[in-house]
């Protein structure tokens, strides 16, 4: 059932019965700002995630929730496993890897028609919402990040379709009860700055700029004045091996100055991400 | 083995060519400054290179001293290099929409550069088979099962792109190109056509990561359903069209998907270097009925070994590792990148260089 319809149905039912509809209080705030380091990987077991938590600099974890372009060999975390990760202390950068730009080689691509792409962006937002809700998350204000891999941004038609797709993604996530809409991608080759001027601007960005510099203020192709209010995550190094506590994983390295799930804010012990 | 295959490239001729020259400077074999290494290889018993995000260092004395070659490339962690002898090599980097390649025929004293326009790549792998044939495998995303192979058959005068599977690149004498990922594919026509190779692994497992063939052996890192890491060695009797498992070793280190436990050719056979440190296994390609424990328990071998290469003598080798430590909880954390050397086929190792990447 579409989210808007579901909300309308619940409100109507409450009004009809004369009851006050009150959502159960969340155990934790649905988002908080983080200024900490994190990692993401295509897959990991609970034990390996634990090895990258204890006595490591990592607080955050890129958590792939799914999507049509998410690798078939990559991990699909169960609700119980996500609960275990939360118990460890991890905060999540929730990622959704759906259809990619029409000018890419991905098997799953959105339309080059701007109107269709817009609708597809909305559909992906509904899909990630449903997955997050299925995990039992408090989705209000929860950050959701669309993984938009690099494409030929000099292709005007492709760029316009992508802008329209992201416009739809952000629009739908902002439908009450709204989420925080983010976009991950190469800070240059995914055209991230192009989305600063669309009708529904992403609430935050997760830019890949693999120069090895952690600071989120240092994002290629993103002007310093855009997304400045704790609205940035940065992937400063792509896939590489690291060994912590006897476990070697191939990870991307992230640094945050923006929203993660769940809250509350954790703005102590800075790690050079701001 | 991609770093041991002889190569002599002619001078690279690409659009926007230029040259650069770096001074010779020594460096102590202790904690090193600068960005941490992304890859390294020993090419001869005395010559090797270390690639960082902002430098290409070379040594001509086995690692006692290094020279910054001032290779004219943009600073980025998305880099790859390949040397075939102490003089000839190339290094490539992706930044923005340009793939920059720099070539040297004098051990890094001077460079010829060129650029190829394209998408921004997230990972690069480089290899070559002879003076004329070389390649770079460029991937935009690990979510994408395909990549772009840039191949040259004229010593680098021109590069032709073609679609390729994603994975790790290898080339062998004769020009056959290997790409190893979840599976193994090969091409004998510079990447125009790809053949998926049959890789026969015994039993069940959670994930596997195939490495390009080395010394006639195909190494496959397996993570079992009980979360144990094993390395299967496969051999071929039909010139690489299919591979069958002929031996396997369990390692102490735990690994995640996509991690390849290093396997190098040393002392006349494959050497499996455990990511746990302190363990390395001289595993025959074929099982023997009464086989002594193959663990050399090498002294001085650090944990987190990711890149292990041996010179053609089979005795002199390098291991580049990356492991992390925190002083207390989540504070005072660093990634250590030791470069270690062996001169006895992997039985003993000594650190020749250490990069400390302070994380917080």
Boltz contact constraints between the chains, C-beta under 6 A:
constraints:
  - contact:
      token1: [A, 42]
      token2: [B, 257]
      max_distance: 6.0
  - contact:
      token1: [A, 43]
      token2: [B, 257]
      max_distance: 6.0
  - contact:
      token1: [A, 44]
      token2: [B, 256]
      max_distance: 6.0
  - contact:
      token1: [A, 45]
      token2: [B, 227]
      max_distance: 6.0
  - contact:
      token1: [A, 48]
      token2: [B, 256]
      max_distance: 6.0
  - contact:
      token1: [A, 55]
      token2: [B, 326]
      max_distance: 6.0
  - contact:
      token1: [A, 57]
      token2: [B, 330]
      max_distance: 6.0
  - contact:
      token1: [A, 57]
      token2: [B, 333]
      max_distance: 6.0
  - contact:
      token1: [A, 57]
      token2: [B, 359]
      max_distance: 6.0
  - contact:
      token1: [A, 57]
      token2: [B, 360]
      max_distance: 6.0
  - contact:
      token1: [A, 69]
      token2: [B, 143]
      max_distance: 6.0
  - contact:
      token1: [A, 71]
      token2: [B, 143]
      max_distance: 6.0
  - contact:
      token1: [A, 97]
      token2: [B, 143]
      max_distance: 6.0
  - contact:
      token1: [A, 105]
      token2: [B, 146]
      max_distance: 6.0
  - contact:
      token1: [A, 106]
      token2: [B, 144]
      max_distance: 6.0
  - contact:
      token1: [A, 149]
      token2: [B, 141]
      max_distance: 6.0
  - contact:
      token1: [A, 150]
      token2: [B, 119]
      max_distance: 6.0
  - contact:
      token1: [A, 150]
      token2: [B, 120]
      max_distance: 6.0
  - contact:
      token1: [A, 150]
      token2: [B, 140]
      max_distance: 6.0
  - contact:
      token1: [A, 186]
      token2: [B, 120]
      max_distance: 6.0
  - contact:
      token1: [A, 188]
      token2: [B, 96]
      max_distance: 6.0
  - contact:
      token1: [A, 188]
      token2: [B, 120]
      max_distance: 6.0
  - contact:
      token1: [A, 189]
      token2: [B, 119]
      max_distance: 6.0
  - contact:
      token1: [A, 189]
      token2: [B, 120]
      max_distance: 6.0
  - contact:
      token1: [A, 210]
      token2: [B, 76]
      max_distance: 6.0
  - contact:
      token1: [A, 210]
      token2: [B, 77]
      max_distance: 6.0
  - contact:
      token1: [A, 210]
      token2: [B, 78]
      max_distance: 6.0
  - contact:
      token1: [A, 211]
      token2: [B, 76]
      max_distance: 6.0
  - contact:
      token1: [A, 212]
      token2: [B, 35]
      max_distance: 6.0
  - contact:
      token1: [A, 212]
      token2: [B, 53]
      max_distance: 6.0
  - contact:
      token1: [A, 212]
      token2: [B, 77]
      max_distance: 6.0
  - contact:
      token1: [A, 237]
      token2: [B, 77]
      max_distance: 6.0
  - contact:
      token1: [A, 238]
      token2: [B, 122]
      max_distance: 6.0
  - contact:
      token1: [A, 238]
      token2: [B, 123]
      max_distance: 6.0
  - contact:
      token1: [A, 239]
      token2: [B, 123]
      max_distance: 6.0
  - contact:
      token1: [A, 239]
      token2: [B, 142]
      max_distance: 6.0
  - contact:
      token1: [A, 241]
      token2: [B, 259]
      max_distance: 6.0
  - contact:
      token1: [A, 241]
      token2: [B, 306]
      max_distance: 6.0
  - contact:
      token1: [A, 241]
      token2: [B, 322]
      max_distance: 6.0
  - contact:
      token1: [A, 242]
      token2: [B, 322]
      max_distance: 6.0
  - contact:
      token1: [A, 243]
      token2: [B, 303]
      max_distance: 6.0
  - contact:
      token1: [A, 243]
      token2: [B, 304]
      max_distance: 6.0
  - contact:
      token1: [A, 243]
      token2: [B, 323]
      max_distance: 6.0
  - contact:
      token1: [A, 244]
      token2: [B, 324]
      max_distance: 6.0
  - contact:
      token1: [A, 247]
      token2: [B, 254]
      max_distance: 6.0
  - contact:
      token1: [A, 248]
      token2: [B, 253]
      max_distance: 6.0
  - contact:
      token1: [A, 248]
      token2: [B, 255]
      max_distance: 6.0
  - contact:
      token1: [A, 248]
      token2: [B, 259]
      max_distance: 6.0
  - contact:
      token1: [A, 248]
      token2: [B, 275]
      max_distance: 6.0
  - contact:
      token1: [A, 249]
      token2: [B, 256]
      max_distance: 6.0
  - contact:
      token1: [A, 250]
      token2: [B, 258]
      max_distance: 6.0
  - contact:
      token1: [A, 250]
      token2: [B, 259]
      max_distance: 6.0
  - contact:
      token1: [A, 271]
      token2: [B, 360]
      max_distance: 6.0
